[in-house]
Amino acid sequence: MSWLSALGHTARAGFAVERRRLEPLSALRGALGLAFVIGVSLWLFSPAVAASSAFGAYQAAIATFQRSWRPRPQLALVSGATLGISTFLGYLSASHLALFLALLATWAFLSGLSWAAGPTVGVMASSNVAIMLITITLPSSVAEAAGHAAMSLFGGLVQAALLVLFPFRRWRPHRDALADALAAEADYARRLRHDPHADFDPEPLMEAREAAQLTPREHRHRPAELSGARGLAERIRPVLASLADPALGAPAEGVERDRVRELLAAAAAVLDAAARSVRRGTPLALDAPSVATLRTPDTGDVLTGPARRSALRLKALLGDVIETADPAGRSTAAPDAPPQAAARADAVREEATRATLARTQEPGAPQEPPAPGAHAAPPPPDEPPLPVEPAEPPAPAVLHRPGLISLVPVVARSMRAELRPDSAILRHAIRVTAVALLGYLIGTLLPFGHGYWAPLAAVMVMRPDFSRTYSRAVARFGGTLLGVFAATGILQLTEPSVRVSALLAVACAALMYLLMRTGYAVSQFFVSGYVVFLLGMGGEEWTQTVPERVVLTLIGGVLAMASYALFPAWETPRLRTRLADWLTAAGRYAAEVVERYATPAGPDDTRVRTALLEARAAHTAWQEALARAAHEPVRNRGLSRTSADDAEEAIGAFSRAAMLMEAHLPERGAVPVPAAQRLAHALRTTTERGARDLRDRRVPQWDEVRAALAAWDGEGVPDRVVRRGAGMLLAALEQVSEAAEESPPFAESRAERAAGEGP
């Protein structure tokens, strides 16, 4: 993409306004906290102290609107405390330019590096640096600086107290995350009815997992319906895919396919009902026909083999979803709808039959399900019956989130891990530091006064990636320009008193809280009005604030944009590395799944789960990198767009094949498949080697996987699910090699190596 196209895209993105669900009660709560702090400060102190405390309360409320699963009162307290410390230290050093520049450089570098701990920490740190540049100009003595710092902390305390007193559906984000995951599964089931190879976006499941990480106090007070359903949604996804897939499930046409479509539709209805119940906190309203479909007695007669196993597991898991989403038993299902326990009992009996047959067969003989209507033969008298794994999942493990104090070393480790030359976060921290220092010096040298507007604007718009930095710079200047002139016009027409100015500032803050998620330009419009009214409350004339704010904001935005152009951290050259990381993680996941056939441990094995989460994280990192690279003004030096799409499709098919095999993992104690161990080792080693080849622009080879499959075929494979799944894994890996061969950078690398070898 050319620079002109990239700039046009970022400008449009900066001024985009999105339709988002508004939270008027939360906005009102933040505005009331701000009004209370300003009122107390005006009553007890001066307008200057009121302005300083207003910034503290304003920033504390902003922190509570950030996307975070951590308790909101904690965010408000941390924001107020860190701003108070920054204000006091900044004032102590402000009289000595060299000392203050050293402090500013340290604070800016740490704020840039804090993005390693996540966007919430990064935004809060950047905001503290920016607001510190304003608040240090308000006190006139050390004692006043301490008072201003205390009032910043007081603003955070007020906002935290309001959050505790008026939580406004405290668990709504967690409910929404879990409901979105269940709704995504329902949509997936509906799409599988028409497209057995439909894609599934795992982001809702990842969001639900993030929401399930709780502090000890949150865990004690979590609603019962939010516990366990996420794990069930995770287990249902591979079962849905395996039931619909023609290769490992029912045939593409015929009676079995019709029954599969009925089961998928019923599963979608049950999952949608569970999602609505969780989201609203209301009794579960089940659709009686859907429940009846899941209880159809002849499902075991119509479906055979792997399709029947998947159907039985799906019925058992959906029964657990119903009980988890409605722990109090308030379901409004039709009276004749049978209880979920009966479905699980059927599944347990079927699993018992299969396990008994597996034990009575020879190790190398094929394992076929019993004939329709047949009953399991009892085990020989000298062998005790095998214990059967229960259909219900084990009690969900608690995902702990570190507390406020224990979070400090976690953040420190994340920041320390980014202190390496190839880190994009480190380059961002260096850019922020340089721009903050240069912007402050330029603002100081210009004859405007209030030179902090230039570094403030730069710090607030800078992000670790190109697109967001440029779009925010454009949006900030446009929003600031309109907001400053609108607020100045109101001041000129009304000439408000101190109290009226304070009320206007609170009104602007309330509108900003309400609309901040609709677009950055919209939020900056109200932020600019807030600052103009707040400084006007302190006695500043519009002739002092308008020209300097507009010009210095423009300078800060230009500095931020120039810094990325001169010292970039482009994502495009790193696409091969991101793709290689995803291939490695997907290979580990597939290897863990295949290895469970050699050492059966049941469908709830934690090693498979851990590998799946790592593969999802690597997939998400790849998608984010691809999205950032799509709008970078960089000549393609990593992967061509076509090759990237083909490689993504191939690794996605590889992960899907592993997921289908995961849906049929043998129960603990089942007959092992020794040859699966060799294939698992081949998958793990060749994908790691293939990832190195991708990084070095070489086409990966999969000879070891082919050899393992050939040896396996010679020994005989007892289950068609295992062999077909293994073949699908190899086919997907070969597609990865084909995608790499078609990429120009790989062809150039082959030509260079051939030229280097010579005749």
N, C-alpha and C positions, 0 to 999 in steps of 0.2 A: 504494500500500500504506500502511495506517495505521501509526502508531508502535507500537501494540500488536502488530500482526502482524509488523512488522519485528523487534521485540525477541524475539518468540517464535521466529522463524526463526533469528536469530543465536544464541539460547541453545541450540537444538537442534543447530545446526551446531557450536557450541563443544564440546558433550559427545559428539559423534559419534565412534565408534571404527570405523576401517576395517581391513579385512583387507589387509595388505600383505606382500610377500615380505620375510622377515626376513634379516638378515645377521649371524649369530652370530659368525663369525670376525672381522668388522670390529669388532663391539662388544667382543669379547674383546681385540682388539689395542688399542683405545682405552683400555679399563680397565687393561690391563697397563702402558701408558705412564703413566697416572695413578698407579697404585700405585708404579711405580718412582720417579717424581718425589717423591711424598709420603714414601716410604721414605728416599730420599737426603736430603731436607730435614730429616726427623726425626733422622737420624743425625748430620748435620753442624750443624744449626741448632736452632731452637726450633719448638714447635707453631705459633706465629704465622706464621713463615716457611713452614712446611709448608702452612698454610692458603692463604697467598698464592700459592705455587707451584702448589698444587692447582687454584686457579682458573685459572691460566694454562694448565696442561696440559688441564684440563677444557674450556676454551673452544677451545683448539687442536683438540681432537678433535671438538668440535661443528662447527667450521668444515669439517672434512673430510667431514662427512655432508651438507653443503649441496648442493643441486642445481647442479652446475657441471661443465663439461667441462674445466676447467683442472686441471693436475696437482695432486693432493691435497697432496703435500709443500709446495708453494708456499702453499696456503691455510693450512696449519698454521704455517708460518714467519711469514707476514704477521700472522696472529692473535696469535701470541705476542709479536712485536715491537711491534705497535701497542698491545697491552695493557700491555706494559712501559713504553712511553713515556707512555701515559695515566696509569699509576699514579704514575710519578715526578713528572710535572708537576702532577698532582692533589694529591699530598702537599705539594709546595712551596707551593701556594697555599691549602691547606686551613685554615691558621691565620688567614687573612684572609678574612672572609666575602665581602666585596665582590669581591676578586680571584678567589676560587673560583667565585662565581656567574658572573663574566665568563667564566672558563674553561669552566664547565659549559654556559653558553649557547652558546659557540662550538662546543664538542664536540657538543652536542645538535643544533644547526642543521646542522652538516656531516654528522652521521649521518642526519638526515632528508633532506638533499639528496642523499646518496649513493645513495638508491633510484633515482636517474636512471640509474645505471650497472648496474642489475639487482638482483634480489632477493638474490643471494648477497652482494654488496657491502653492500647495505642491512642485511641481518641481522647480518653481522659487525660493522659499524659500531655498530649499536644495542646489540649484546651487549657491545662494548667499553666503551661509555658506562655501561651498567648495572653491569658488574662493577667498573669503576673506582670507583664509589661505595662498594663494599665494601672493596676492597683498600687504598684510601688511609687507612682507619681502623686498619690493622694495624701499620704501622711507627711508631716513636717518635722517629726522628732522620733526618737527611738521608742518612746512611750506610746506615741500615737501609732507607730508601726505595729507594736505589740497589740494594741487595741484593735487595729484593723485586722490583724491575723486572727485574733480571738473572735471577731465578728464573722469572719469567713467560716471558722469552725462552727459558730453558732448557726449560721445559715444552713450548713450541712446537717446539724442536729435537728433543726426545725423540720427540714424536709424528711429526714429519717423518721421523726416522731409522727408526722402526718401519714407516712406510709404504713406505720404500725397501727395507727388508730383507724385509718380509712383504707384498708387494703384493696377494696373494689375487685372482688374475685381474684384473690391472690394466686390461685392455681390455674387461672385461665390460660396462660402460655403453655403450661404443662399439659392441660387438657387438649388444647388445640394441636400440640405436637403429636400426642398419641392418637387423637382423632384423625389427623391428617394421614398418619401411617396406616390406620385401619381403612380409611377411605381410599388410599392409594392401592391397597391390596384388593379392595372391592372393584375398583376401576380396572385393575390388572386382570381379575377373574373375568370381567365382562369382555374385555378385549381378546382374551384367550379363546373365547367361544368362537370368534370369527377368524382370529389369526393365532394359530398355535405357537408361533415364534415371536409373539409381540414382545417389545422391549419393556423394561421396567426401570424406572428411575429410583435408585435406592436412597435419594436424598431425604424423603420423609422418614424412612427408617433410621437414618443417621441423626436427623433432628430429634426424633423420639428418644434415641439413646442418649443424646446430649441432655435432653430434658430429664432423663431418668437418673442422672448423676446428682445426688443430693447431699447436703451437709447432714450431720447426725440429727440436728434439730428438725430439719425439713423431713427427714425420713420418719421421725416419730409422729409427725402431724399430717403425713400425706394421706389423701383420701384412698379408701380401699380399692376403688375401681381403677386407680392409676397404677396399681401394682400387678405386674405379671402379663398384662395384655401385650406389651411391646415384644416380649420374648415369644409369645404365641404368634404374633404377626411375622416375626422373623422366621419361625418354623413353618408357617403356612406357605410362604412364597415358593420355596422349591417344590413343595407338594403340588401346588397349583400348576406350576410349569411342567412337572413330570406327568401329571394327569392329562394335560392337554397335548403334550408332544407326541406326534405320531411314531417317532422312532422308538421311544421308551414307554409309551402309554397306549391309548386306544388307537385303532386304525383310523385313517383320515376320513373314511366314510363308513356308513353302516349303523347297525343298532347300537354298538358300543359307543360310537362317536356321538350319537344322539343322547345317550345317557350321560356322557361326559359333559355335553353342553347343558343339560338340565342341572347337573351337580354344580357346575361353575356358576350358573345363574343363581342357584340357591345360595351358594357361598357368598356371592356378591351382595345378595339381599341381607344376609345375616351380618356380614362385615359392615355394611352401610348402617344397619340398625345399631350395631355396637358403637360405631363412630358417632352417631347422633347422640346416643345415650351418654357417652363419655364427654362429649363436647358440652352438652347442656346440663349434665348432672341429673338427668331425668330417668325414670324407669325405662327399661329396655322394651321397645315395641317391636316384637318379632312378627314376621309375615308367616302366617300359618301354612300356606301352600309351600313356602320355601323349606320350612322345618319338615313338612310331610315328605318333600322330595328327598331330603337327607335321610329320612327314616324308611324309604321305600324298601320293602323286604327283599325284592328280587335283584337288588344291585349286585349282590354277590353272584347271582346266576348270569346276569348280562355281561359283566366285566370279568376278565380273566387276567391272570399273571400280574405283571407290574401295575397295570391300570387298576386292578382290584385292590392291590396293596395301597396304592396312592389314595383311592377313594375312601378306604377304611381309615387311613391316617387323617385324611381331611375331615371326615365326620367327627373323629375323636377330638381333633384340634378345635374345630368350630364349637363343639360342646364346651370345651374349656374357655373359649372366648366368651361365650354367653354367660357362663358362671362368673368369670372374672369381671366382665363389664357390668354385671348386675349381682354383686355379692350378697345383697339383701334379699334376693329372690323376688324382686318386684316386677318381673317380666309380665308384659301384657299379651303374651302369645295366646293363641286360641286354646280353649280348655282341652280340646282333643289332641293338642300337640304333645307328643310323648316327651318325657324328660330327657335331658341331655345325657344323664347317666346311662340310659339304655343304649344310646349310640356308642358310648365308650365301652360298655360291656360287650357289645358286638365286636368292637375292634380288638378288645383283649382276647376274646375267644378265637378270633381269626389268627391273631399273632401266636396264640398258644398252639393252634393247629399247625401253623407253619414251622414254629420252632421244634415241635415234636417230630414232624416229618423230616426236618433237616437233620435231627439227631439219628433217626432210624435209617437214613440213606447212607450209601457208601460215600466216602469223601470226594471221589471224583465224579459221582453220578450227577446228572442234571437235577436241579431242584425246581419242580413244577408245582404250582399250587394245586390243592385238592380239586377234584371234579365238583361241578355245581351240585349242591345238596349233599355232598359226601361229608362224613364225619371223620375226625382224626382217629386213627387207630391208637389204642393205648400203648405206652412204652413197654418194652420187655420187662418181665417181672424183676430181673436183676438190676434194672436201671431205674432210679427214682425219677419222677417227672421233673422236667426243667422248670426253674422259676421263670415267670414271665414278667418282662418289663411293664410297669403300669403305663396306661395311655396318657395319664396326666403328666405334664412336665414337672420337673423338680421345682422346689421353691425357688423363686427368682433370686439371683444373687444381688446384693445391694451394691449399686455403683456409687462409690463414695466421691464426693467433691471436697477438696481441702477447705478447711475453715479459713477465716481471714488471716490469722497469724501464720498458719502453715502454708498459706499461699505465697508468702514472700520468698522462701527458698525455691519454690517451683518457678516463679517468674524469673528469679535470678539465674537459675539453670538454663531456662529458655533463652535469655539474653546472652549468656556466656557462650551458648552453643552457636550463636550467629557471628561470633568474632572470628571469622575466617575470610580469606580474600574473595572467595566466590559467592559470598552471601549477598543476596539482594537487600536484605534488611540492613546489613552493615553499610552498604552503599547509600541506602535511604538515610540512615543516621548521619552519615558524613555530609550528604546534601543538605539536610535540615540544619545542621550546625553551621555550615558555610553560609547558607542563605540567611539564617537568623542574624549572624554577626554582620554580614554585609548590609542587610536591610536596616539594621539598627544604626550602623555608621552613616548610611545614606540619609536616613530620617533625621539623624542628629545634625548633619551638615546642612540640610535644606532649611530655609528660613521659615518653615511653617510652624514649628513647635509640634508637640505630640508626635514625635518621630516614630513612636512605637507602632503606628498603624502599618507601616511597611513590613517589619518582621512578623507582626501579628497575623496579617493576611497571608503571608508566605507559609508560616508554620501551620495554619489552619487548613490550607488547601493541599498541602503536600501529602502524598500517599506513596507507598512503596512501588506502585505500578504507574505506567505512563498514562493510561486512559483516564483513570480517576483523578490524577493530578491536574491534567489539562482541562478536563470537564469542570472540575470544581473551581479552578482558577477563573474560567470564563463565567461560570455561574455566580461566583462571589462578586466579581466586578459588576456584572449586570444587576444582581439583586441589591448590592450596596448602593449603586448609583440611583436606582429607583427609590429605595427605602430612605436614603438620606434626603433626597429632594422632597419626597412626600412628607416626612416628619418635619422638615424645615418649613415647608409650606404651612403646616398646622401650627407650628410655633409662631410664625409671622402673623397668621390670621387671628390667633386666639390670645397670644401673649399670656400663657398660663402661669399660675403661681407654682410654688414649690410642690404643694400637695397635688395639684392637678397634673403637673409634670410626672410626679410619681405614679399617679393613677394611669396616665397614658403609657408609661413605661411598663407597668404591670399588664395592661391590656395587650401591648405588643408581645410581651413574653408569653401570655396565655395563648395568643394566636400562633406564635411560633411553636409552642409545645403541641398544639393541636394539629398543625399542618407540617411539622418538620419531616415526616416520612413521605410526603408527597413529592418532594424535590428540593435539591439544595438551593436553587435560586429563590424558591418561595421562602424557605427558612431565613435566608440572608436578607430578604426584604424586611422581615419583621425584626430581625436582629439589629439591623441598621437603625430602624426606628426606635428600638429599645435603647440603644446606646445614645442616640441624639437626645431623647427625652431624659435619660438618666444624667447625662452631662449638663443638660439644660437645667435640671434640678439643682445641680451644684453651682450654677451661676455662669456657665460658659455661654458665650454668644454664638449664634449660628454661623457668623462669619468666620469664627475660629474652627468650627468643626466640619463644615461642609467641604470647603476646598481641600483642606488637608486630608480628610478622610477619603475623598474620591481619588485624589492624585496619589497618595501614599498606598492606597489599596491597589491601584493599577500598578505601581512600582513593585509591590510585593508579589502580585500575580505574575508579572513578567519575570521577576527573579526566580520564582518557583519553576516556571516553564523553561527558562533558560538553563537552570541547573540540571533538569532531566535531559535536556538535549546535549549538554556538554559532558555529563557524567551519568549515562543511562545504566539501566539494568534490564536490558531487553529480554523478553521471554522467548522470542523466536529461536535464537541459537540453542536454547536449552530444551527444546521440544523432544529431541532424541533422548535426552536423559530422563525426562518425565515419562516418556513411553517405555523406556527400559525399566524404570522403577515399577511401573504398572505390570509389565510382563513378569518381572521377578516375583512380585507379590501374588499375582495370579497363579504362577507356577507353584509357589508354596501352598496355596490353597488347594489346587488340584492334587498335588502330591499328598497332602494330608487326607483328602477325601479318598483317594485310591488306596492309601495305606490302611485305612480303616477296614477295607475288605480283607486285607491280610491279617489284621489284628482287630477283630470286631469289638467295638466298645460302646455300641448303641448310638442312636441319632443325636444324643445330647453331649457328645464329646467336646470338651472345651478347646482342644487343640484345633479342631476344624473351625470352631467359632472364632478363635483368635486370628487364624489365618484369613478367614473371610473378612473380618473387620479391617485387617491390614490391606487386603486387596481393594476394599471399598475406598479406603482413605487414599490409596495410590491412584485409583480411578478418578476420584474427585479432584485430586491435585492435577492430573492430566487434563481434565475438562476445564478447570480454571485457567491453566496455562494456555490451553488452546484458545479460550475466549479472549484472554489478554493479548495473545500474539496476533489475533485476527485483525486488530486495529493499530498495530505498531508500524511506523514508517520505516521498516527494515527490509532489506533484500533478504529473501529466504535463504538461510544458510543451514537450516536444520532438516526439515522434511517439507516436501511439496504438499500443498493442500490435499491433492488427490490421494497421495500416499498416506498422509495422516488419517484421512477418513477411512481408507481401506484397512490400515493397521488397527485403528480403533474398533472397526467392525470385527476384525479377526480375533483380537484379544477378548472382545465382548463375547464372541461365540465360544471361545475357549473357556471363559469363566462360566458361561451358561451351561456348557457340557458338564463341567465339574458340579454345578448346582443340581443338575438333573441326577447325577450319580449320588449326590448328597441326600436327595429325597428318598433313596432306596438303601441307605446305609443299613447293614445287617445289625440285628440286635446283639447285645452282649451274650456270648456263648454260642453264636451261630457258627456254622462250618466255615473256617477261614479259607481264603484263596491265596496260597503261598506266592503264586506268580505276580500278584498285585504288588508285593514288596519291591520286586525288581523294577516294575513300571514306575512306582512312586519315586524310587531313587533316580531313575532316568529323567522323569519330569522335573525334579528339583534341580538336578545338576545341569541339564541342557537349557532350561529357561534362564538360569543364572549365567551360563556361558553365552546364551543368545542375547541377554541384556548387555553384556560387555561388547558383543559384536555390534549391536545397534549403536552404542555410544561411540564406537570406533569406525562407524560407517561401513561395516561389513555385513553381509547377508547371513543371518543365522542358519545353522544346519541342525537337523533333528535325527541324525542317524542312530543315536543311542535309543531314542524312543521307538523307532522302527524295529530295531533289533529286539527290544524287550517285548514288543507286541508279537513279533514272529516267534520268539521262544514261547510266549504264552499260548499262542495258537497250537504249537506242537504239543503242549501239555494238556490242552483241553480247558475250556472255560465253562464253569458250571452254571452261569447265569447270563442270559442275553443282555441284561441291563449293563453288566460290567463290561462286556466286550464291545457292545455298541457305543457305550459312553467313552471307552478308551479310544475307539476309532474316531469319534467326533473330536476328541482332544487333539489327536494327531492331525486331522484335517484342518483344524483351526490354526495350529502351529505352522502348517505349510502355507496357509493364507498370509500369515505374518511375513514369511520369507518372500512371498510374491509381492506383497505391498512394498517391502524394502527394495526389491530389485527394480521396481518401477520408479523409484525416487531418484531424481537427478544427482543429489549429493552422493548417493551410494555408487552410482555409475561413474561419477568423477573420481571417487576414491579408488574404485577398481582400476580405472585407467592409470591413475598415478602409481598404484602399486605395481601394475604390469610394466609401466615405463621404468620404474626403479629396479625391477628384477632384470630387465634387459634380455638380450638373446641368450 
